[in-house]
Amino acid sequence: MKIALLGIGQMGYRMAVRLCEAGHEVHVWNRAPGKTDPLARKGAIVHHNAAAACAAATVVITLLTDGPAVASVLFDQGAALGIQRGCMVVDMSSIQPAEARHHAAQLSERGIDYVDAPVSGGTLGAEQGTLAIMVGASAAAFERVLPLLGHMGRATHVGPIGAGQLAKLANQMIVGITIGAVAEALLLCEKGGADMGKVRQAIMGGFADSRILEVHGQRMVDRDFAPRARMTVQLKDLRNALATADEIGFDAPITRLFEQLNAQGVAHGLSDLDHAGLFVELASRNGMA
């Protein structure tokens, strides 16, 4: 299969490597070209123009920052002009459902199929091919793209175009809220004199156990906030969830609270921390190091 991958960040790089290793012809482009150079050694074909990368492929994967970035690359910068009729765009970025539907409509006018397929699982999941992939598409488009997605993880068809992004928003709401709950609970224990690391061990395996407690809880114990997924990305996703909630008339007070807490953390200089860095904001509020 001839694949163009637009957007070579931490996730895109690892996914491109897996596609190369699977034997596909992979064409890559990134706004900052230096990030694509290591992929040439993995067998990818590097392009300095997004439209050129798209013209060489039958499937175009976008892994960009947000909805406006996707629109800019596809339509303002002309990448969509390089995509042939009958080809497919698979947007694995995390954007608003309404944005996904709008992009799909624009591409449909050009005879191009569209699938929204955001992911969860982080850089480790991207490297190991174990990502959870939430797909919004027609049944026919899902069947067409399923073998490709299988190289990157477990794909689930959750509904029509836009539904994949809706599922990703649900994922990010749960992740963001749970990070806050774990951080607040562990800080309470430390403030009260308990060993935070031992508390984490004690409650793992009970009803409070979760992947967040396991992974992000350990980062909090270690004070390791090197960015895997930045707090700014978590904030963007929570804001997308709130924009979608407002669009459909849904009240989301818990998400709104955690959007405010993450926004305050970013305003206090924590934007380059991992999203587990919400712990730092909550610690600061309580006069803790």
C-alpha positions as CSV (number, residue, x, y, z in Angstrom):
1,M,0.0,0.0,0.0
2,K,1.2,3.5,-0.8
3,I,0.7,5.7,2.3
4,A,1.4,9.4,3.0
5,L,1.8,10.4,6.6
6,L,1.5,14.1,7.3
7,G,2.8,15.1,10.8
8,I,5.8,13.5,12.3
9,G,5.6,14.1,16.0
10,Q,6.3,11.6,18.7
11,M,3.3,9.5,17.7
12,G,3.7,10.0,13.9
13,Y,7.3,8.9,13.9
14,R,6.6,5.6,15.7
15,M,3.6,4.9,13.5
16,A,5.5,5.6,10.3
17,V,8.2,3.2,11.5
18,R,5.7,0.4,12.0
19,L,4.2,1.0,8.5
20,C,7.7,0.9,7.0
21,E,8.4,-2.4,8.8
22,A,5.1,-3.8,7.6
23,G,6.4,-3.4,4.0
24,H,4.3,-0.5,2.9
25,E,5.6,2.4,0.7
26,V,5.5,5.3,3.2
27,H,5.8,8.9,2.1
28,V,6.3,11.4,4.9
29,W,6.0,15.2,5.4
30,N,6.3,17.4,8.4
31,R,6.2,21.2,8.8
32,A,9.6,21.1,10.5
33,P,11.5,18.9,8.0
34,G,14.3,17.8,10.3
35,K,11.9,15.4,12.0
36,T,11.4,13.4,8.9
37,D,15.2,12.8,8.2
38,P,15.5,9.7,10.5
39,L,12.6,8.1,8.8
40,A,14.6,8.0,5.5
41,R,16.9,5.5,7.2
42,K,13.9,3.4,8.0
43,G,12.8,3.3,4.3
44,A,10.4,6.1,4.2
45,I,10.4,8.6,1.3
46,V,10.7,12.2,2.6
47,H,8.9,15.0,0.9
48,H,9.3,18.7,1.6
49,N,5.8,19.5,0.2
50,A,2.6,17.9,1.6
51,A,0.9,17.9,-1.8
52,A,3.8,15.9,-3.3
53,A,3.6,13.3,-0.5
54,C,-0.2,13.0,-1.0
55,A,0.2,12.7,-4.8
56,A,2.3,9.6,-4.3
57,A,-0.2,7.8,-2.1
58,T,-3.5,6.0,-2.2
59,V,-4.1,6.6,1.6
60,V,-3.2,9.8,3.4
61,I,-2.9,9.8,7.2
62,T,-3.0,13.1,9.0
63,L,-1.5,13.4,12.5
64,L,-1.6,17.1,13.2
65,T,-2.0,19.3,16.2
66,D,-5.7,20.3,16.0
67,G,-8.6,20.9,13.6
68,P,-7.3,24.2,12.3
69,A,-3.9,22.6,11.5
70,V,-5.6,19.8,9.6
71,A,-7.7,22.3,7.6
72,S,-4.6,24.5,6.9
73,V,-2.5,21.6,5.6
74,L,-5.3,19.9,3.6
75,F,-7.0,23.0,2.1
76,D,-5.1,26.2,2.6
77,Q,-1.7,24.7,1.8
78,G,-3.1,22.6,-1.0
79,A,-2.3,19.1,0.2
80,A,-5.8,17.9,-0.9
81,L,-5.1,19.0,-4.4
82,G,-2.5,16.3,-4.6
83,I,-4.9,13.5,-3.6
84,Q,-6.4,11.6,-6.4
85,R,-10.1,10.8,-6.7
86,G,-10.9,7.4,-5.1
87,C,-8.2,7.8,-2.5
88,M,-8.8,8.1,1.2
89,V,-7.9,10.5,4.0
90,V,-7.6,8.9,7.5
91,D,-7.4,11.7,10.1
92,M,-5.8,10.3,13.2
93,S,-5.5,13.8,14.8
94,S,-7.6,14.7,17.8
95,I,-10.1,17.4,16.6
96,Q,-13.7,18.4,17.1
97,P,-16.4,16.1,15.6
98,A,-17.9,19.1,13.7
99,E,-14.5,19.8,12.2
100,A,-14.2,16.1,11.1
101,R,-17.6,16.3,9.4
102,H,-16.7,19.6,7.7
103,H,-13.4,18.2,6.3
104,A,-15.2,15.0,5.1
105,A,-17.7,17.1,3.2
106,Q,-14.9,19.2,1.5
107,L,-13.0,16.0,0.5
108,S,-16.2,14.3,-0.7
109,E,-16.6,17.1,-3.3
110,R,-13.3,16.0,-4.7
111,G,-14.2,12.3,-4.7
112,I,-12.0,11.5,-1.7
113,D,-13.2,9.2,1.1
114,Y,-12.7,10.2,4.7
115,V,-12.3,8.4,8.0
116,D,-11.7,9.9,11.4
117,A,-9.6,7.6,13.5
118,P,-8.1,9.2,16.6
119,V,-6.0,7.1,18.9
120,S,-5.2,6.5,22.6
121,G,-2.3,4.6,24.0
122,G,0.5,7.1,23.9
123,T,4.0,6.7,22.4
124,L,4.4,3.2,23.9
125,G,1.2,2.1,22.2
126,A,2.3,3.7,18.9
127,E,5.7,1.9,19.1
128,Q,4.2,-1.5,20.0
129,G,1.2,-1.3,17.7
130,T,-1.3,-1.6,20.5
131,L,-3.1,1.7,20.1
132,A,-6.9,2.0,20.7
133,I,-8.2,3.4,17.5
134,M,-11.7,4.9,17.5
135,V,-13.1,5.0,14.0
136,G,-15.9,7.2,12.5
137,A,-16.7,6.2,9.0
138,S,-19.2,4.4,6.7
139,A,-19.1,0.6,7.0
140,A,-17.5,0.3,3.6
141,A,-14.8,2.8,4.4
142,F,-14.1,1.1,7.7
143,E,-13.6,-2.3,6.1
144,R,-11.3,-0.7,3.5
145,V,-9.0,0.9,6.0
146,L,-9.1,-1.9,8.7
147,P,-6.1,-3.9,7.5
148,L,-4.0,-0.7,7.5
149,L,-5.1,0.3,11.0
150,G,-4.3,-3.2,12.2
151,H,-0.6,-2.4,11.9
152,M,-1.0,0.3,14.5
153,G,-3.5,-1.1,17.0
154,R,-7.0,-2.3,17.7
155,A,-9.6,-0.4,15.6
156,T,-13.3,-0.2,16.6
157,H,-16.0,1.3,14.4
158,V,-18.0,3.5,16.7
159,G,-20.3,5.2,14.2
160,P,-20.5,7.6,11.3
161,I,-18.0,10.3,10.4
162,G,-17.3,12.4,13.5
163,A,-18.1,9.5,16.0
164,G,-14.4,8.6,16.2
165,Q,-13.6,12.1,17.4
166,L,-16.5,12.0,19.8
167,A,-15.1,8.7,21.3
168,K,-11.7,10.3,21.6
169,L,-13.2,13.3,23.5
170,A,-14.8,10.8,25.9
171,N,-11.4,9.2,26.3
172,Q,-9.7,12.5,27.0
173,M,-12.4,13.5,29.4
174,I,-11.9,10.3,31.4
175,V,-8.1,10.7,31.3
176,G,-8.0,14.3,32.3
177,I,-10.5,14.0,35.1
178,T,-8.8,10.8,36.4
179,I,-5.4,12.4,36.4
180,G,-6.9,15.2,38.6
181,A,-8.5,12.7,40.9
182,V,-5.3,10.6,41.3
183,A,-3.2,13.7,41.9
184,E,-5.5,15.2,44.5
185,A,-5.9,12.0,46.3
186,L,-2.2,11.3,46.5
187,L,-1.4,14.8,47.6
188,L,-4.0,14.6,50.3
189,C,-2.2,11.5,51.6
190,E,1.2,13.1,51.5
191,K,-0.1,16.3,53.2
192,G,-1.6,14.1,56.0
193,G,1.6,12.2,56.6
194,A,1.2,9.0,54.6
195,D,3.8,7.7,52.1
196,M,2.3,8.6,48.7
197,G,4.1,5.7,46.9
198,K,2.9,3.2,49.4
199,V,-0.7,4.5,49.2
200,R,-0.6,4.0,45.4
201,Q,0.6,0.4,45.9
202,A,-2.1,-0.2,48.5
203,I,-5.0,0.9,46.4
204,M,-3.9,-0.8,43.2
205,G,-6.0,-3.8,42.5
206,G,-9.0,-2.4,44.3
207,F,-11.9,-0.5,42.8
208,A,-9.8,2.7,42.5
209,D,-7.2,1.0,40.3
210,S,-6.8,2.3,36.7
211,R,-4.2,2.7,34.0
212,I,-3.9,6.3,35.1
213,L,-3.1,5.3,38.7
214,E,-0.6,2.8,37.4
215,V,1.3,5.0,34.9
216,H,0.6,8.6,35.8
217,G,0.4,7.9,39.5
218,Q,4.0,6.5,39.4
219,R,5.0,9.7,37.5
220,M,3.6,11.7,40.4
221,V,5.4,9.6,43.0
222,D,8.7,10.0,41.0
223,R,8.0,13.7,40.2
224,D,8.6,12.8,36.6
225,F,6.7,15.2,34.4
226,A,8.8,15.0,31.2
227,P,6.3,15.4,28.4
228,R,4.8,12.4,26.8
229,A,1.4,14.1,26.2
230,R,1.7,17.8,27.2
231,M,-0.6,19.6,29.5
232,T,-1.4,21.9,26.6
233,V,-2.7,19.0,24.5
234,Q,-4.9,17.8,27.4
235,L,-6.2,21.4,27.7
236,K,-7.0,21.5,24.0
237,D,-8.9,18.2,24.2
238,L,-10.9,19.3,27.2
239,R,-11.8,22.5,25.4
240,N,-12.8,20.5,22.3
241,A,-15.1,18.4,24.5
242,L,-16.7,21.5,26.0
243,A,-17.2,23.0,22.5
244,T,-18.9,19.8,21.4
245,A,-21.0,19.7,24.6
246,D,-22.1,23.3,24.0
247,E,-22.9,22.4,20.3
248,I,-25.3,19.6,21.3
249,G,-26.7,21.2,24.4
250,F,-25.0,19.0,27.0
251,D,-24.0,20.2,30.5
252,A,-20.5,18.9,31.4
253,P,-19.6,20.5,34.8
254,I,-16.9,18.1,35.7
255,T,-15.0,18.5,32.4
256,R,-15.4,22.3,32.8
257,L,-13.8,22.2,36.2
258,F,-10.8,20.3,34.9
259,E,-10.5,22.5,31.9
260,Q,-10.2,25.4,34.4
261,L,-7.6,23.6,36.5
262,N,-5.4,22.7,33.5
263,A,-5.8,26.3,32.1
264,Q,-4.5,27.6,35.4
265,G,-1.6,25.2,35.4
266,V,-0.6,26.3,31.9
267,A,-1.0,30.0,32.9
268,H,1.4,29.3,35.8
269,G,4.1,28.1,33.5
270,L,3.4,24.3,33.3
271,S,2.7,24.1,29.6
272,D,5.8,22.0,28.8
273,L,5.0,19.4,31.4
274,D,3.3,16.0,30.9
275,H,-0.4,16.1,31.5
276,A,0.3,14.4,34.8
277,G,1.8,17.8,35.7
278,L,-1.6,18.8,36.9
279,F,-0.2,17.3,40.1
280,V,2.2,20.3,40.3
281,E,-0.6,22.8,40.0
282,L,-2.6,21.1,42.8
283,A,0.6,20.8,44.9
284,S,1.2,24.5,44.6
285,R,-2.3,25.3,45.6
286,N,-1.6,23.5,48.8
287,G,1.8,24.9,49.5
288,M,3.5,21.6,48.8
289,A,6.8,21.2,46.9
